[in-house]
Amino acid sequence: MQRIPKRNITKKQVTRIVIVLVISLLTSEGPVAFSAGNNDKLSDVLSAQQERIRVIEAAAKTSVSVFAGSSGGGSGVLISPDGYALTNFHVVQPAGI
């Protein structure tokens, strides 16, 4: 097998590489460019995020956790004002319900 000769990199070459990388990073727009044209997009994203939070908060009020001893547990959802919950059979089966 042929060996590849070792190449010594000088400090000058390292400096040039670092400068090129720094300039590349500073001039790139990154994942999101915050220019005047993107303010509408940012506003849309923030609005959608707030709507998602509102829906999650509303859904969380009807979610229940079901645990039966040390046999595990599961989740369900309230379906009536007096506390009836809907869940899967495998969630309540270990409790003998």
Secondary structure, DSSP 4 states (H G I P E B T S, - for coil): -PPPPP-PPPHHHHHHHHHHHHHHHHHS--S---SGGGHHHHHHHHHHHHHHHHHHHHHHTTEEEEE-TTS-EEEEEE-STT--EEE-HHHHGGGT-
